[in-house]
Amino acid sequence: MHLNKLKLLTWNQKPKKTMSQVESYKKILESIFKQKVNFTNYDIKNNCIGALSRQGEYNEFTNNFVERLKRINNYFSNSPNYIKEIINTAKQIGQTSGYKWSGAYSELVALDYWIQFKDLTNIKFPARGSVKSFPNSIAKKVGKKEVDLDMSLDLSTIRIYTDVKSLIPTHMELTDQILERLKDRTLRQDYLIGTDNLHDVDYLRTKSDFIHELRNGNLIDKLEESIDQNKKSCDYTLRSGRNLSFKISYAKAGKNTVLTTFREFDPYKLAIDYEYKILDYYTKLLIDEPSLITFVINPWFNQELNIRKDDFLQTFFRSLSRRVFMNLTKDDRDMQLLFPELKGMNLRISDVAKKISGIIFIKDNSIMKSESKINDTYIYLNPNATNKVLTISDFNILNWSPEPEIQRPFIDDFYYDNY
């Protein structure tokens, strides 16, 4: 009788509901900001909120993430409008699948970095406004109604503006679009697919090639055919004549599905590949005021740079910045060659490059390292800028704060290397 009663209780007992990644993330945000946080989609999954929902597996990252948001919340505690923007930005992390959470995440990483310097003042997040009331901008020149930047702050003698981007390899963004469309078309989902030996991923050619493939669908057809035939590889010639090689791995019962791809790396070649990518952000630049572009690097949305040593990264960062500051500022070709929508705007590549006062790289180490070492920051300043030439001395305010835990940036203004 006793056994039967136990069985009856078990049968009537409702199975325990597992909390979704978004629900877990919602609890984290509400505990930090002390207010209700609502989401529209509770089915989203991604690396970031996935890690935050796995108690005990990513303790270092979770602690760093929570402490970051706590610092930001405390800093802006008397500014409800800023807190509203910050919560909305944090919510975006939990409402985008794949790696697209990286944009909002990067904005919070950059904001947290700057608020830790106690002598910086007038930090605004975001910094946006009508082109009529905001400082003169390229956005206004090309007919936009608003200037939308992520942040502005006062150094000791000058105000700077910056837009924040996650540094994602262009070929990865574009091939992912191809593979997402492939996944929607294939009946089977038991495979992994990736590109192999991508040494030459020149930005302009890669963008042109893949946009062409997205439109005509030939590459997707070829990949679908290869999967239907259980092929382990697929070679394809792009419109530019460049050969592209895909590797395919299929699931086996009782075994993990593993796919290994290979790519050669050289920091100077990588700088060539990324050089024209910087121009994508032309609407984020100001005509007369210092405007910088900030890139955040994290291994969950840029594995290529994560596996590189620090000397490789610094060589790449400097080489890329130098190409923008020395090469592109002398390139008088019309921007419409890269962006057809700019036809008739009379805007040259050099005009845009000269409005990039500097490039900031923040390497986010928060997945593995402790709180005091979660950022490695590098700032490169454009000696050929025409809005404002910034120098190392403009950033001396960053050395005023005595706090030893702040990771001060490496700064290079190319003062002796401008030719």
LOTIZA-735174 format. One record per residue (C-alpha): x, y, z; residue number from 1; residue in one letter. Coordinates in Angstrom, 1 decimal. Layout:
<pts>
pt u:X; v:Y; w:Z; k:NUM; r:A
...
</pts>
This chain:
<pts>
pt u:0.0; v:0.0; w:0.0; k:1; r:M
pt u:2.8; v:2.4; w:0.9; k:2; r:H
pt u:4.6; v:1.6; w:-2.4; k:3; r:L
pt u:1.5; v:2.2; w:-4.4; k:4; r:N
pt u:0.9; v:5.5; w:-2.7; k:5; r:K
pt u:4.4; v:6.6; w:-3.6; k:6; r:L
pt u:3.9; v:5.7; w:-7.2; k:7; r:K
pt u:0.6; v:7.6; w:-7.3; k:8; r:L
pt u:2.4; v:10.7; w:-6.0; k:9; r:L
pt u:5.0; v:10.3; w:-8.7; k:10; r:T
pt u:2.5; v:9.9; w:-11.4; k:11; r:W
pt u:0.6; v:13.0; w:-10.4; k:12; r:N
pt u:3.7; v:15.1; w:-9.9; k:13; r:Q
pt u:4.3; v:17.6; w:-12.7; k:14; r:K
pt u:7.7; v:17.5; w:-14.3; k:15; r:P
pt u:10.0; v:20.3; w:-13.2; k:16; r:K
pt u:10.2; v:23.0; w:-15.8; k:17; r:K
pt u:13.7; v:23.9; w:-16.9; k:18; r:T
pt u:14.3; v:27.6; w:-17.0; k:19; r:M
pt u:15.1; v:29.0; w:-20.4; k:20; r:S
pt u:18.3; v:31.0; w:-21.1; k:21; r:Q
pt u:16.3; v:34.2; w:-21.4; k:22; r:V
pt u:14.4; v:33.5; w:-18.2; k:23; r:E
pt u:17.7; v:33.0; w:-16.4; k:24; r:S
pt u:19.1; v:36.2; w:-17.9; k:25; r:Y
pt u:16.0; v:38.1; w:-17.0; k:26; r:K
pt u:16.5; v:37.2; w:-13.3; k:27; r:K
pt u:20.1; v:38.4; w:-13.5; k:28; r:I
pt u:19.1; v:41.8; w:-14.9; k:29; r:L
pt u:16.2; v:42.3; w:-12.4; k:30; r:E
pt u:18.5; v:41.5; w:-9.5; k:31; r:S
pt u:21.0; v:44.1; w:-10.7; k:32; r:I
pt u:18.7; v:46.9; w:-11.8; k:33; r:F
pt u:16.0; v:46.3; w:-9.1; k:34; r:K
pt u:13.1; v:46.6; w:-11.5; k:35; r:Q
pt u:11.0; v:44.5; w:-13.8; k:36; r:K
pt u:12.6; v:43.6; w:-17.1; k:37; r:V
pt u:10.4; v:42.2; w:-19.9; k:38; r:N
pt u:11.3; v:40.3; w:-22.9; k:39; r:F
pt u:9.3; v:39.5; w:-26.1; k:40; r:T
pt u:10.9; v:36.2; w:-27.0; k:41; r:N
pt u:11.9; v:33.6; w:-24.4; k:42; r:Y
pt u:13.2; v:31.1; w:-26.9; k:43; r:D
pt u:16.4; v:32.9; w:-27.9; k:44; r:I
pt u:19.7; v:31.1; w:-27.3; k:45; r:K
pt u:23.3; v:32.3; w:-27.7; k:46; r:N
pt u:26.7; v:31.9; w:-26.2; k:47; r:N
pt u:26.4; v:34.8; w:-23.8; k:48; r:C
pt u:23.1; v:34.1; w:-22.1; k:49; r:I
pt u:23.8; v:30.4; w:-22.4; k:50; r:G
pt u:27.0; v:30.7; w:-20.3; k:51; r:A
pt u:25.2; v:32.9; w:-17.8; k:52; r:L
pt u:22.5; v:30.3; w:-17.3; k:53; r:S
pt u:24.9; v:27.4; w:-16.6; k:54; r:R
pt u:25.7; v:27.7; w:-13.0; k:55; r:Q
pt u:29.1; v:26.5; w:-12.1; k:56; r:G
pt u:30.4; v:26.2; w:-15.6; k:57; r:E
pt u:31.3; v:29.8; w:-16.4; k:58; r:Y
pt u:31.7; v:31.3; w:-13.0; k:59; r:N
pt u:34.5; v:33.7; w:-14.1; k:60; r:E
pt u:32.5; v:35.1; w:-17.0; k:61; r:F
pt u:29.3; v:35.3; w:-15.0; k:62; r:T
pt u:31.0; v:37.1; w:-12.1; k:63; r:N
pt u:32.7; v:39.6; w:-14.5; k:64; r:N
pt u:29.4; v:40.2; w:-16.4; k:65; r:F
pt u:27.4; v:40.8; w:-13.2; k:66; r:V
pt u:30.1; v:43.1; w:-11.8; k:67; r:E
pt u:30.3; v:45.0; w:-15.0; k:68; r:R
pt u:26.5; v:45.8; w:-15.0; k:69; r:L
pt u:26.7; v:46.6; w:-11.3; k:70; r:K
pt u:29.4; v:49.2; w:-11.9; k:71; r:R
pt u:27.4; v:50.8; w:-14.7; k:72; r:I
pt u:24.2; v:50.8; w:-12.7; k:73; r:N
pt u:25.9; v:52.4; w:-9.7; k:74; r:N
pt u:27.7; v:55.0; w:-11.9; k:75; r:Y
pt u:24.4; v:56.2; w:-13.5; k:76; r:F
pt u:22.2; v:55.6; w:-10.5; k:77; r:S
pt u:21.0; v:59.2; w:-10.4; k:78; r:N
pt u:20.3; v:59.3; w:-14.2; k:79; r:S
pt u:17.1; v:57.3; w:-14.9; k:80; r:P
pt u:17.2; v:58.1; w:-18.6; k:81; r:N
pt u:20.6; v:56.6; w:-18.9; k:82; r:Y
pt u:19.6; v:53.5; w:-16.9; k:83; r:I
pt u:16.7; v:53.0; w:-19.2; k:84; r:K
pt u:19.0; v:53.0; w:-22.2; k:85; r:E
pt u:21.5; v:50.7; w:-20.5; k:86; r:I
pt u:18.7; v:48.2; w:-19.6; k:87; r:I
pt u:17.4; v:48.3; w:-23.2; k:88; r:N
pt u:21.0; v:47.6; w:-24.4; k:89; r:T
pt u:21.4; v:44.8; w:-22.0; k:90; r:A
pt u:18.1; v:43.3; w:-23.1; k:91; r:K
pt u:19.3; v:43.2; w:-26.7; k:92; r:Q
pt u:21.9; v:40.6; w:-25.6; k:93; r:I
pt u:19.1; v:38.3; w:-24.7; k:94; r:G
pt u:17.0; v:38.9; w:-27.8; k:95; r:Q
pt u:19.4; v:38.0; w:-30.6; k:96; r:T
pt u:20.6; v:34.5; w:-31.6; k:97; r:S
pt u:23.9; v:33.5; w:-33.1; k:98; r:G
pt u:26.6; v:36.0; w:-32.4; k:99; r:Y
pt u:24.5; v:39.2; w:-33.1; k:100; r:K
pt u:24.3; v:39.7; w:-29.3; k:101; r:W
pt u:27.9; v:41.0; w:-29.7; k:102; r:S
pt u:26.9; v:44.6; w:-30.7; k:103; r:G
pt u:25.0; v:45.4; w:-27.5; k:104; r:A
pt u:27.5; v:43.5; w:-25.4; k:105; r:Y
pt u:30.4; v:45.4; w:-26.9; k:106; r:S
pt u:28.7; v:48.7; w:-26.1; k:107; r:E
pt u:28.5; v:47.8; w:-22.4; k:108; r:L
pt u:32.1; v:46.5; w:-22.3; k:109; r:V
pt u:33.3; v:49.9; w:-23.7; k:110; r:A
pt u:31.1; v:51.9; w:-21.3; k:111; r:L
pt u:32.3; v:50.0; w:-18.3; k:112; r:D
pt u:35.9; v:50.5; w:-19.3; k:113; r:Y
pt u:35.6; v:54.3; w:-19.4; k:114; r:W
pt u:33.5; v:54.8; w:-16.3; k:115; r:I
pt u:36.3; v:53.3; w:-14.2; k:116; r:Q
pt u:38.5; v:56.3; w:-14.8; k:117; r:F
pt u:37.3; v:58.5; w:-12.0; k:118; r:K
pt u:38.6; v:61.8; w:-13.5; k:119; r:D
pt u:36.7; v:61.4; w:-16.8; k:120; r:L
pt u:33.5; v:63.5; w:-16.8; k:121; r:T
pt u:30.3; v:64.1; w:-18.7; k:122; r:N
pt u:30.1; v:60.5; w:-20.0; k:123; r:I
pt u:27.0; v:60.1; w:-22.1; k:124; r:K
pt u:25.5; v:56.8; w:-23.3; k:125; r:F
pt u:24.3; v:56.9; w:-26.0; k:126; r:P
pt u:25.4; v:60.2; w:-27.7; k:127; r:A
pt u:22.8; v:60.9; w:-30.4; k:128; r:R
pt u:20.7; v:63.6; w:-31.8; k:129; r:G
pt u:19.2; v:65.4; w:-34.8; k:130; r:S
pt u:21.7; v:66.4; w:-37.4; k:131; r:V
pt u:20.4; v:70.0; w:-36.8; k:132; r:K
pt u:21.4; v:70.1; w:-33.1; k:133; r:S
pt u:24.3; v:67.7; w:-33.1; k:134; r:F
pt u:27.9; v:68.6; w:-34.1; k:135; r:P
pt u:28.3; v:68.7; w:-37.9; k:136; r:N
pt u:28.6; v:65.2; w:-39.3; k:137; r:S
pt u:29.0; v:63.0; w:-42.4; k:138; r:I
pt u:25.5; v:61.7; w:-41.6; k:139; r:A
pt u:24.2; v:65.2; w:-42.2; k:140; r:K
pt u:26.3; v:65.5; w:-45.4; k:141; r:K
pt u:24.7; v:62.3; w:-46.9; k:142; r:V
pt u:21.2; v:63.2; w:-46.0; k:143; r:G
pt u:20.6; v:61.4; w:-42.7; k:144; r:K
pt u:18.3; v:62.9; w:-40.1; k:145; r:K
pt u:20.1; v:61.7; w:-37.0; k:146; r:E
pt u:23.6; v:61.1; w:-35.7; k:147; r:V
pt u:23.6; v:57.9; w:-33.7; k:148; r:D
pt u:26.8; v:57.4; w:-31.7; k:149; r:L
pt u:27.2; v:55.2; w:-28.6; k:150; r:D
pt u:29.2; v:57.3; w:-26.3; k:151; r:M
pt u:30.9; v:60.7; w:-25.6; k:152; r:S
pt u:33.1; v:61.8; w:-22.8; k:153; r:L
pt u:35.3; v:64.7; w:-21.7; k:154; r:D
pt u:39.1; v:64.3; w:-21.5; k:155; r:L
pt u:40.8; v:67.1; w:-19.6; k:156; r:S
pt u:40.8; v:69.6; w:-22.5; k:157; r:T
pt u:38.6; v:68.1; w:-25.2; k:158; r:I
pt u:35.4; v:66.1; w:-25.8; k:159; r:R
pt u:35.6; v:63.0; w:-27.8; k:160; r:I
pt u:32.8; v:60.9; w:-29.5; k:161; r:Y
pt u:32.9; v:57.2; w:-30.3; k:162; r:T
pt u:30.8; v:54.5; w:-31.8; k:163; r:D
pt u:31.3; v:50.9; w:-30.6; k:164; r:V
pt u:31.4; v:47.9; w:-32.8; k:165; r:K
pt u:32.1; v:44.2; w:-32.3; k:166; r:S
pt u:35.0; v:43.2; w:-34.5; k:167; r:L
pt u:33.6; v:40.3; w:-36.4; k:168; r:I
pt u:35.5; v:38.9; w:-39.5; k:169; r:P
pt u:33.6; v:40.0; w:-42.6; k:170; r:T
pt u:33.9; v:36.6; w:-44.3; k:171; r:H
pt u:32.4; v:35.0; w:-41.2; k:172; r:M
pt u:29.4; v:37.3; w:-41.2; k:173; r:E
pt u:28.8; v:36.7; w:-44.9; k:174; r:L
pt u:29.4; v:32.9; w:-45.0; k:175; r:T
pt u:27.1; v:32.7; w:-42.0; k:176; r:D
pt u:24.3; v:34.3; w:-44.0; k:177; r:Q
pt u:24.9; v:31.7; w:-46.7; k:178; r:I
pt u:24.9; v:28.8; w:-44.2; k:179; r:L
pt u:21.7; v:30.1; w:-42.5; k:180; r:E
pt u:19.9; v:30.1; w:-45.9; k:181; r:R
pt u:21.3; v:26.6; w:-46.5; k:182; r:L
pt u:20.0; v:25.4; w:-43.2; k:183; r:K
pt u:16.5; v:26.7; w:-44.0; k:184; r:D
pt u:16.5; v:24.7; w:-47.3; k:185; r:R
pt u:18.0; v:21.4; w:-46.3; k:186; r:T
pt u:15.8; v:18.7; w:-44.9; k:187; r:L
pt u:18.5; v:17.2; w:-42.7; k:188; r:R
pt u:20.1; v:19.1; w:-39.9; k:189; r:Q
pt u:22.7; v:16.5; w:-38.8; k:190; r:D
pt u:25.8; v:18.2; w:-40.2; k:191; r:Y
pt u:28.4; v:20.8; w:-39.4; k:192; r:L
pt u:29.9; v:22.9; w:-42.2; k:193; r:I
pt u:32.7; v:25.5; w:-42.3; k:194; r:G
pt u:35.1; v:27.1; w:-44.7; k:195; r:T
pt u:38.7; v:25.8; w:-44.9; k:196; r:D
pt u:42.0; v:27.5; w:-45.4; k:197; r:N
pt u:40.7; v:31.1; w:-45.8; k:198; r:L
pt u:44.0; v:32.9; w:-46.2; k:199; r:H
pt u:42.8; v:35.5; w:-48.7; k:200; r:D
pt u:39.7; v:37.3; w:-47.4; k:201; r:V
pt u:40.3; v:40.7; w:-48.9; k:202; r:D
pt u:37.3; v:42.8; w:-47.6; k:203; r:Y
pt u:36.2; v:44.4; w:-50.9; k:204; r:L
pt u:36.4; v:41.2; w:-52.9; k:205; r:R
pt u:34.8; v:39.0; w:-50.2; k:206; r:T
pt u:31.9; v:41.4; w:-49.8; k:207; r:K
pt u:31.3; v:41.6; w:-53.5; k:208; r:S
pt u:31.6; v:37.8; w:-54.0; k:209; r:D
pt u:29.2; v:36.8; w:-51.2; k:210; r:F
pt u:26.6; v:39.5; w:-51.9; k:211; r:I
pt u:26.6; v:38.1; w:-55.4; k:212; r:H
pt u:26.1; v:34.6; w:-54.1; k:213; r:E
pt u:23.3; v:35.6; w:-51.7; k:214; r:L
pt u:21.5; v:37.1; w:-54.7; k:215; r:R
pt u:21.9; v:34.3; w:-57.2; k:216; r:N
pt u:21.8; v:31.3; w:-54.8; k:217; r:G
pt u:24.3; v:29.1; w:-56.9; k:218; r:N
pt u:26.6; v:28.5; w:-54.0; k:219; r:L
pt u:23.7; v:27.5; w:-51.7; k:220; r:I
pt u:22.5; v:25.1; w:-54.4; k:221; r:D
pt u:25.9; v:23.5; w:-54.6; k:222; r:K
pt u:26.2; v:23.1; w:-50.9; k:223; r:L
pt u:22.7; v:21.6; w:-50.6; k:224; r:E
pt u:23.6; v:19.1; w:-53.4; k:225; r:E
pt u:26.8; v:18.1; w:-51.6; k:226; r:S
pt u:25.0; v:17.5; w:-48.3; k:227; r:I
pt u:22.3; v:15.4; w:-50.0; k:228; r:D
pt u:25.1; v:13.2; w:-51.4; k:229; r:Q
pt u:26.9; v:13.0; w:-48.0; k:230; r:N
pt u:30.0; v:14.6; w:-49.4; k:231; r:K
pt u:32.7; v:15.6; w:-46.9; k:232; r:K
pt u:33.8; v:18.6; w:-48.9; k:233; r:S
pt u:32.6; v:21.1; w:-51.5; k:234; r:C
pt u:34.8; v:23.3; w:-53.7; k:235; r:D
pt u:33.4; v:26.3; w:-55.4; k:236; r:Y
pt u:34.7; v:29.1; w:-57.6; k:237; r:T
pt u:33.4; v:32.6; w:-56.7; k:238; r:L
pt u:32.8; v:35.3; w:-59.3; k:239; r:R
pt u:36.2; v:36.9; w:-58.6; k:240; r:S
pt u:37.8; v:33.6; w:-59.6; k:241; r:G
pt u:38.8; v:32.8; w:-56.0; k:242; r:R
pt u:38.3; v:29.2; w:-54.9; k:243; r:N
pt u:36.3; v:28.5; w:-51.8; k:244; r:L
pt u:36.6; v:25.2; w:-49.9; k:245; r:S
pt u:33.9; v:23.9; w:-47.5; k:246; r:F
pt u:34.4; v:21.0; w:-45.1; k:247; r:K
pt u:31.3; v:19.0; w:-44.0; k:248; r:I
pt u:31.0; v:16.7; w:-41.0; k:249; r:S
pt u:27.9; v:14.5; w:-40.3; k:250; r:Y
pt u:26.5; v:13.2; w:-37.0; k:251; r:A
pt u:27.1; v:9.6; w:-35.9; k:252; r:K
pt u:25.1; v:7.8; w:-33.3; k:253; r:A
pt u:26.7; v:8.0; w:-29.9; k:254; r:G
pt u:29.4; v:10.4; w:-30.9; k:255; r:K
pt u:30.0; v:14.1; w:-30.8; k:256; r:N
pt u:30.0; v:15.8; w:-34.2; k:257; r:T
pt u:33.4; v:17.6; w:-34.7; k:258; r:V
pt u:34.5; v:19.8; w:-37.6; k:259; r:L
pt u:38.1; v:21.1; w:-37.9; k:260; r:T
pt u:38.9; v:23.8; w:-40.3; k:261; r:T
pt u:42.3; v:25.4; w:-41.1; k:262; r:F
pt u:43.3; v:29.0; w:-41.8; k:263; r:R
pt u:46.7; v:30.6; w:-42.2; k:264; r:E
pt u:47.3; v:33.9; w:-40.4; k:265; r:F
pt u:49.7; v:36.8; w:-40.8; k:266; r:D
pt u:49.0; v:40.1; w:-38.9; k:267; r:P
pt u:50.0; v:42.3; w:-41.9; k:268; r:Y
pt u:47.8; v:40.3; w:-44.3; k:269; r:K
pt u:45.0; v:40.5; w:-41.8; k:270; r:L
pt u:45.3; v:44.3; w:-41.7; k:271; r:A
pt u:45.0; v:44.4; w:-45.5; k:272; r:I
pt u:41.8; v:42.2; w:-45.2; k:273; r:D
pt u:40.2; v:44.6; w:-42.7; k:274; r:Y
pt u:41.4; v:47.9; w:-44.1; k:275; r:E
pt u:38.3; v:48.9; w:-46.0; k:276; r:Y
pt u:35.9; v:47.5; w:-43.4; k:277; r:K
pt u:36.5; v:50.6; w:-41.4; k:278; r:I
pt u:34.7; v:52.7; w:-44.0; k:279; r:L
pt u:31.5; v:50.8; w:-43.2; k:280; r:D
pt u:31.0; v:53.2; w:-40.3; k:281; r:Y
pt u:31.2; v:56.5; w:-42.2; k:282; r:Y
pt u:27.9; v:57.8; w:-40.9; k:283; r:T
pt u:29.4; v:57.6; w:-37.3; k:284; r:K
pt u:32.0; v:60.3; w:-38.0; k:285; r:L
pt u:31.9; v:64.0; w:-37.2; k:286; r:L
pt u:33.3; v:66.8; w:-39.4; k:287; r:I
pt u:34.8; v:69.1; w:-36.8; k:288; r:D
pt u:34.8; v:67.2; w:-33.5; k:289; r:E
pt u:37.1; v:64.2; w:-32.5; k:290; r:P
pt u:35.3; v:61.0; w:-33.5; k:291; r:S
pt u:36.8; v:57.6; w:-32.9; k:292; r:L
pt u:35.7; v:54.1; w:-33.7; k:293; r:I
pt u:35.9; v:51.5; w:-31.0; k:294; r:T
pt u:36.2; v:47.8; w:-31.7; k:295; r:F
pt u:35.6; v:45.1; w:-29.1; k:296; r:V
pt u:37.1; v:41.6; w:-29.5; k:297; r:I
pt u:35.8; v:38.6; w:-27.7; k:298; r:N
pt u:36.5; v:34.9; w:-28.4; k:299; r:P
pt u:32.8; v:34.1; w:-28.8; k:300; r:W
pt u:32.4; v:36.3; w:-31.8; k:301; r:F
pt u:35.9; v:36.5; w:-33.1; k:302; r:N
pt u:37.7; v:33.2; w:-32.7; k:303; r:Q
pt u:40.3; v:34.2; w:-35.2; k:304; r:E
pt u:41.8; v:36.9; w:-33.0; k:305; r:L
pt u:41.3; v:35.0; w:-29.7; k:306; r:N
pt u:43.8; v:32.3; w:-30.6; k:307; r:I
pt u:46.5; v:34.9; w:-31.4; k:308; r:R
pt u:49.2; v:36.0; w:-28.9; k:309; r:K
pt u:49.3; v:39.6; w:-27.7; k:310; r:D
pt u:52.3; v:40.5; w:-29.9; k:311; r:D
pt u:50.3; v:39.3; w:-33.0; k:312; r:F
pt u:47.3; v:41.3; w:-31.9; k:313; r:L
pt u:49.3; v:44.5; w:-31.3; k:314; r:Q
pt u:51.0; v:44.1; w:-34.6; k:315; r:T
pt u:47.6; v:43.7; w:-36.3; k:316; r:F
pt u:46.0; v:46.6; w:-34.5; k:317; r:F
pt u:48.8; v:49.0; w:-35.4; k:318; r:R
pt u:49.1; v:47.8; w:-38.9; k:319; r:S
pt u:45.4; v:48.1; w:-39.6; k:320; r:L
pt u:45.3; v:51.6; w:-38.0; k:321; r:S
pt u:48.3; v:52.7; w:-40.0; k:322; r:R
pt u:46.7; v:51.6; w:-43.2; k:323; r:R
pt u:43.6; v:53.6; w:-42.4; k:324; r:V
pt u:45.6; v:56.7; w:-41.3; k:325; r:F
pt u:48.3; v:56.7; w:-44.0; k:326; r:M
pt u:46.8; v:54.8; w:-47.0; k:327; r:N
pt u:43.1; v:55.7; w:-46.9; k:328; r:L
pt u:43.7; v:59.3; w:-46.2; k:329; r:T
pt u:45.5; v:59.5; w:-49.5; k:330; r:K
pt u:42.8; v:57.6; w:-51.5; k:331; r:D
pt u:40.9; v:60.1; w:-53.5; k:332; r:D
pt u:38.5; v:57.7; w:-55.2; k:333; r:R
pt u:34.8; v:58.3; w:-54.7; k:334; r:D
pt u:33.1; v:56.5; w:-51.9; k:335; r:M
pt u:30.3; v:55.4; w:-54.3; k:336; r:Q
pt u:32.8; v:52.8; w:-55.6; k:337; r:L
pt u:32.3; v:51.0; w:-52.3; k:338; r:L
pt u:28.8; v:52.3; w:-51.4; k:339; r:F
pt u:26.6; v:52.8; w:-54.5; k:340; r:P
pt u:24.0; v:54.6; w:-52.4; k:341; r:E
pt u:26.6; v:57.5; w:-52.1; k:342; r:L
pt u:26.4; v:58.3; w:-55.8; k:343; r:K
pt u:26.3; v:62.1; w:-56.3; k:344; r:G
pt u:27.4; v:62.9; w:-52.7; k:345; r:M
pt u:30.8; v:64.0; w:-53.7; k:346; r:N
pt u:32.4; v:62.1; w:-50.8; k:347; r:L
pt u:35.9; v:60.6; w:-51.2; k:348; r:R
pt u:37.5; v:57.8; w:-49.3; k:349; r:I
pt u:40.1; v:60.2; w:-48.1; k:350; r:S
pt u:37.4; v:62.6; w:-46.8; k:351; r:D
pt u:36.0; v:59.8; w:-44.6; k:352; r:V
pt u:39.4; v:58.4; w:-43.4; k:353; r:A
pt u:40.5; v:62.0; w:-42.3; k:354; r:K
pt u:37.5; v:62.2; w:-40.0; k:355; r:K
pt u:38.6; v:59.1; w:-38.1; k:356; r:I
pt u:40.4; v:60.7; w:-35.2; k:357; r:S
pt u:41.4; v:57.4; w:-33.8; k:358; r:G
pt u:40.7; v:53.7; w:-33.5; k:359; r:I
pt u:40.2; v:52.0; w:-30.1; k:360; r:I
pt u:40.6; v:48.2; w:-29.7; k:361; r:F
pt u:39.3; v:46.6; w:-26.5; k:362; r:I
pt u:40.2; v:42.9; w:-26.0; k:363; r:K
pt u:37.6; v:41.5; w:-23.7; k:364; r:D
pt u:39.2; v:38.8; w:-21.4; k:365; r:N
pt u:36.2; v:38.4; w:-19.1; k:366; r:S
pt u:35.6; v:34.8; w:-20.0; k:367; r:I
pt u:38.7; v:33.5; w:-18.4; k:368; r:M
pt u:40.5; v:36.3; w:-16.4; k:369; r:K
pt u:39.7; v:38.0; w:-13.1; k:370; r:S
pt u:38.0; v:41.3; w:-12.8; k:371; r:E
pt u:41.2; v:43.5; w:-12.7; k:372; r:S
pt u:42.5; v:42.1; w:-16.0; k:373; r:K
pt u:39.3; v:41.8; w:-18.1; k:374; r:I
pt u:40.4; v:44.4; w:-20.7; k:375; r:N
pt u:43.4; v:45.0; w:-22.8; k:376; r:D
pt u:43.0; v:48.3; w:-24.5; k:377; r:T
pt u:44.9; v:49.8; w:-27.4; k:378; r:Y
pt u:44.3; v:53.3; w:-28.8; k:379; r:I
pt u:45.7; v:54.5; w:-32.1; k:380; r:Y
pt u:45.4; v:58.1; w:-33.1; k:381; r:L
pt u:45.3; v:59.5; w:-36.6; k:382; r:N
pt u:48.0; v:62.1; w:-37.3; k:383; r:P
pt u:46.3; v:63.0; w:-40.6; k:384; r:N
pt u:42.8; v:63.7; w:-39.1; k:385; r:A
pt u:41.2; v:67.0; w:-40.2; k:386; r:T
pt u:38.6; v:67.2; w:-37.5; k:387; r:N
pt u:41.0; v:67.0; w:-34.6; k:388; r:K
pt u:44.5; v:65.6; w:-34.4; k:389; r:V
pt u:44.7; v:63.9; w:-31.0; k:390; r:L
pt u:48.0; v:63.0; w:-29.3; k:391; r:T
pt u:49.0; v:60.9; w:-26.4; k:392; r:I
pt u:49.1; v:64.0; w:-24.1; k:393; r:S
pt u:45.3; v:64.4; w:-24.7; k:394; r:D
pt u:44.8; v:61.2; w:-22.8; k:395; r:F
pt u:47.0; v:62.1; w:-19.8; k:396; r:N
pt u:43.9; v:62.3; w:-17.7; k:397; r:I
pt u:43.8; v:58.5; w:-17.7; k:398; r:L
pt u:46.9; v:58.5; w:-15.6; k:399; r:N
pt u:45.5; v:60.8; w:-12.9; k:400; r:W
pt u:43.4; v:58.1; w:-11.2; k:401; r:S
pt u:45.5; v:56.2; w:-8.6; k:402; r:P
pt u:43.4; v:53.1; w:-8.8; k:403; r:E
pt u:45.9; v:50.3; w:-9.6; k:404; r:P
pt u:43.2; v:47.9; w:-10.8; k:405; r:E
pt u:42.4; v:49.9; w:-13.9; k:406; r:I
pt u:44.1; v:48.5; w:-17.0; k:407; r:Q
pt u:45.4; v:51.7; w:-18.7; k:408; r:R
pt u:45.5; v:51.6; w:-22.5; k:409; r:P
pt u:48.4; v:51.4; w:-24.8; k:410; r:F
pt u:48.4; v:54.6; w:-26.9; k:411; r:I
pt u:50.2; v:55.3; w:-30.2; k:412; r:D
pt u:49.8; v:58.6; w:-32.0; k:413; r:D
pt u:52.2; v:57.9; w:-34.9; k:414; r:F
pt u:54.0; v:61.1; w:-34.1; k:415; r:Y
pt u:57.3; v:59.8; w:-35.5; k:416; r:Y
pt u:55.8; v:57.4; w:-38.0; k:417; r:D
pt u:53.7; v:59.5; w:-40.3; k:418; r:N
pt u:54.8; v:59.2; w:-43.9; k:419; r:Y
</pts>
